[in-house]
Amino acid sequence: MSLEKDNLVASATSASQGNWVGAWYAAPAQMIPANLSGRTLRQIVHLNAGGEQIRLRLSNRYGDAPVTLRSVSVGQVANGPFVRLDTKSVLFEGQAMVTLEPGQEMVSDPVIFRVEAMTNVAITLFLAQGESMTGHTNAQQTSYVTGIGNYTAAPAETAFLVYPLMTSCWYLITGIDVLPTSNLNAVVAFGSSATEGYGSTLNANNRWPDYLARRLMNAGGTRIMSVLNAGIGGNQLISSDVPQLLGTGMPHLIFGEAGNRRLAWDALTQPGATDLIVNIGANDLRFGVSGETLITGFQQLVEQARTRYQKVFGTTLLPGGFSPEQATQRQIVNTWIREQGSQWFDAVFDFATPLRSLEDDAVLNPAYDFGDGMHPNDEGYRLIAETIDINLLTGSPER
């Protein structure tokens, strides 16, 4: 990342002080151009924390040209693309139009807009100029796109008419922070596609971080925390390179930058975050990284995370999708995590054991298989969340 990008991230970080806490996050990666310039987007996100005010985070991290947004607003989702009438405009340094230079990330002005945890919010914007090269490919959430034109002022009841196109990606938006009524901490889930929730039911919010958020909410009291999902499908811990993409025309960083690099912006800058749960490395093994190299990578990541987090938790790597040699390397990693992980992590959560096949430890149990032999279904993600001892998390101050 260029020095310019580093400075821009630092600027965004300095704006995220005080009692703000992240309520929703989508780790940015490089996107395939979707010809969105001149269209209106209504993007749906699910909040894991509530508050009296919100801030919106935008990113043009992977853009090669400026993008200009106009008429940005937020509103409570009624159904599909329909929003309730109490929408609020989002301003940037007092202006209704904002231009993001290549590599730039920005936080909006605070918006007085009461939101509740476990509810959906619609972010509506007109992409006046430029192409969206930054976003999140696998949202597991339906959002809506118009034809060419600024339809941000269209009457609410016409939403199905003006938003005829649907997408399961998020574009240019990376986060919503809230100002809660009482102090609240957050836990960040950092990983690849299993953390992202690939294979979970569309629009159901059944990724394992979602299940964890509901567990914490139901526990109540000081156990309540916001949960932020910093997973990117296909992501690796050690490298950003994916040789299989060469010659395909697909963006080099569509699976995100290496975890040990993106930790700086996807985890270390999250407002209100005290805990980090790490579940990454399966793709490294699939691309030929040895177990010993991956273990060294985990140790380096933990040292980096300790500069920001009160607690850092490790997890075992899920079964499924490995060649015999890769499965052997996975076993080396998981044995180290189980037997020596406590020397580095505050605790270890065993994601793998509940999901393994009874006949073969390296195979995903068909009962919890989404269908590709690698990713869990909803029940599998629920079981993953159940392995987390919520009493070991920092929690939040007395509410």
KALIN-V679882 format. One record per residue. RES is the residue in one letter. SS is DSSP state (@ for helix, = for strand, . for the rest). PSI is psi in whole degrees, -180 to 180 (999 if undefined). BURIAL is + if it has 16 or more other C-alpha atoms within 10 Angstrom, else -. Layout:
res = <RES;RES>
ss = <SS;SS>
psi = <PSI;PSI>
burial = <BURIAL;BURIAL>
//
This chain:
res = <M;S;L;E;K;D;N;L;V;A;S;A;T;S;A;S;Q;G;N;W;V;G;A;W;Y;A;A;P;A;Q;M;I;P;A;N;L;S;G;R;T;L;R;Q;I;V;H;L;N;A;G;G;E;Q;I;R;L;R;L;S;N;R;Y;G;D;A;P;V;T;L;R;S;V;S;V;G;Q;V;A;N;G;P;F;V;R;L;D;T;K;S;V;L;F;E;G;Q;A;M;V;T;L;E;P;G;Q;E;M;V;S;D;P;V;I;F;R;V;E;A;M;T;N;V;A;I;T;L;F;L;A;Q;G;E;S;M;T;G;H;T;N;A;Q;Q;T;S;Y;V;T;G;I;G;N;Y;T;A;A;P;A;E;T;A;F;L;V;Y;P;L;M;T;S;C;W;Y;L;I;T;G;I;D;V;L;P;T;S;N;L;N;A;V;V;A;F;G;S;S;A;T;E;G;Y;G;S;T;L;N;A;N;N;R;W;P;D;Y;L;A;R;R;L;M;N;A;G;G;T;R;I;M;S;V;L;N;A;G;I;G;G;N;Q;L;I;S;S;D;V;P;Q;L;L;G;T;G;M;P;H;L;I;F;G;E;A;G;N;R;R;L;A;W;D;A;L;T;Q;P;G;A;T;D;L;I;V;N;I;G;A;N;D;L;R;F;G;V;S;G;E;T;L;I;T;G;F;Q;Q;L;V;E;Q;A;R;T;R;Y;Q;K;V;F;G;T;T;L;L;P;G;G;F;S;P;E;Q;A;T;Q;R;Q;I;V;N;T;W;I;R;E;Q;G;S;Q;W;F;D;A;V;F;D;F;A;T;P;L;R;S;L;E;D;D;A;V;L;N;P;A;Y;D;F;G;D;G;M;H;P;N;D;E;G;Y;R;L;I;A;E;T;I;D;I;N;L;L;T;G;S;P;E;R>
ss = <.;.;@;@;@;@;@;@;@;@;@;@;@;@;.;.;.;.;.;=;=;=;=;=;=;.;.;.;=;=;.;.;.;.;.;.;.;.;=;=;=;=;=;=;=;=;.;.;.;.;=;=;=;=;=;=;=;=;=;.;.;.;.;.;.;.;=;=;=;=;=;=;=;=;=;=;=;=;=;.;.;=;=;.;.;.;.;=;=;.;.;=;.;.;=;.;=;=;=;=;.;.;.;.;=;=;=;.;.;.;=;=;=;=;=;.;.;.;.;=;=;=;=;=;=;=;=;=;=;.;.;.;.;=;=;=;.;.;.;.;.;.;=;=;=;=;=;=;.;.;.;.;.;.;.;@;@;@;@;@;@;@;.;.;=;=;=;.;.;=;=;.;=;=;=;=;=;=;=;.;.;.;.;.;.;=;=;=;=;=;=;.;@;@;@;@;.;.;.;.;.;.;.;.;.;.;.;@;@;@;@;@;@;@;@;@;@;@;@;.;@;@;@;.;.;=;=;=;=;=;=;.;.;.;.;.;.;.;.;.;.;.;@;@;@;.;.;.;.;.;.;.;.;.;.;.;.;.;@;@;@;@;@;@;@;@;.;.;.;.;.;.;=;=;=;=;=;=;=;.;.;@;@;@;@;@;.;.;.;.;@;@;@;@;@;@;@;@;@;@;@;@;@;@;@;.;.;.;.;.;=;=;=;=;=;.;.;.;.;.;.;.;.;@;@;@;@;@;@;@;@;@;@;@;@;@;@;@;@;@;@;@;@;.;.;.;=;=;=;.;@;@;@;@;@;=;.;.;.;.;.;.;.;=;.;@;@;@;=;.;.;.;.;.;.;=;.;@;@;@;@;@;@;@;@;@;.;.;.;@;@;@;.;.;.;.;.;.;.>
psi = <139;162;-36;-43;-41;-42;-38;-39;-42;-38;-42;-38;-41;-22;-8;53;-175;-148;12;148;145;136;-24;144;145;114;129;146;175;136;156;131;136;14;49;-9;132;9;163;134;137;105;133;130;156;124;137;11;153;168;178;-21;158;161;143;137;132;156;133;37;-40;11;148;8;161;152;137;127;145;157;47;136;164;149;158;135;131;-53;132;-130;-3;135;156;164;-18;54;155;137;147;124;158;109;42;1;147;-10;140;138;127;119;163;129;-7;143;147;148;135;170;152;143;126;103;108;128;153;149;150;30;162;140;141;129;114;136;153;120;90;-34;142;169;147;105;2;135;-156;116;-45;87;-22;29;134;130;177;146;141;176;-169;129;158;103;20;-24;8;143;143;-37;-9;11;-43;-22;-41;-14;70;-14;146;151;152;26;159;139;128;-19;138;-17;159;126;151;157;97;162;-21;159;136;135;168;151;135;129;117;118;-156;-141;-32;-30;-40;-30;20;132;-12;164;132;133;8;-12;55;30;159;-35;-30;-45;-40;-43;-41;-36;-45;-40;-43;-31;-35;-176;-135;-5;-20;130;153;151;126;132;109;39;146;124;136;-1;147;159;-42;-38;155;-6;136;94;-31;-16;-16;129;0;-16;-4;150;140;-34;32;-24;16;164;160;142;-39;-8;-48;-13;-34;-40;-25;-15;-46;-13;8;122;133;1;130;-23;146;129;122;123;79;157;-18;-40;-32;-47;-39;-24;14;6;139;159;-40;-41;-40;-39;-43;-40;-40;-44;-41;-40;-43;-43;-41;-43;-31;-20;-15;-34;145;-39;140;126;141;164;152;154;136;153;164;135;21;144;168;-43;-41;-38;-36;-42;-37;-41;-37;-46;-49;-36;-43;-44;-44;-40;-31;-5;-32;-15;-18;-44;158;-30;167;135;128;89;-32;-44;-46;-20;0;153;143;-23;-28;116;-23;-3;140;132;125;-28;-22;16;126;-30;-7;3;-1;-33;139;160;-173;-43;-37;-42;-35;-42;-38;-48;-32;-23;-14;121;101;-17;-14;-16;157;-36;-162;160;161;130;999>
burial = <-;-;-;-;+;-;-;+;+;-;-;+;+;-;-;+;-;-;+;+;+;+;+;+;+;+;+;+;+;+;+;+;-;-;-;+;+;+;+;+;+;+;+;+;+;+;+;+;+;+;+;-;+;+;+;+;+;+;+;+;+;+;+;-;-;+;+;+;+;+;+;+;+;+;+;+;+;-;-;-;+;+;+;-;-;-;+;-;+;+;+;+;-;-;-;-;+;+;+;+;+;+;+;+;+;+;+;+;+;+;+;+;+;-;+;+;+;+;-;+;+;+;+;+;+;+;+;+;+;+;+;+;+;+;+;+;+;+;+;+;+;+;+;+;+;+;-;-;-;+;+;+;-;-;-;-;-;-;+;-;-;+;+;-;-;+;+;+;+;+;+;+;+;+;+;+;+;+;+;+;-;-;-;+;+;+;+;+;+;+;+;+;+;+;+;+;+;+;+;+;-;-;-;-;+;+;+;+;+;+;+;+;+;+;+;+;+;-;-;-;-;+;+;+;+;+;+;+;+;+;+;+;+;+;+;+;+;+;+;+;+;+;-;-;-;-;-;-;-;-;+;+;+;+;+;+;+;+;+;+;+;+;+;+;+;+;+;+;+;+;+;+;+;+;+;+;+;+;+;+;+;+;+;+;+;+;-;-;+;+;+;-;-;+;+;-;+;+;-;-;+;+;-;-;+;-;-;+;+;-;+;+;+;+;+;+;+;+;+;+;+;+;-;-;-;+;+;+;+;+;+;+;+;+;-;+;+;+;-;-;+;-;-;+;+;-;+;+;+;+;+;+;+;+;+;+;+;-;-;-;+;+;+;+;+;+;-;+;+;+;-;-;+;+;+;+;+;+;+;+;+;+;+;+;+;+;+;+;-;+;-;-;+;+;+;+;-;-;->
//
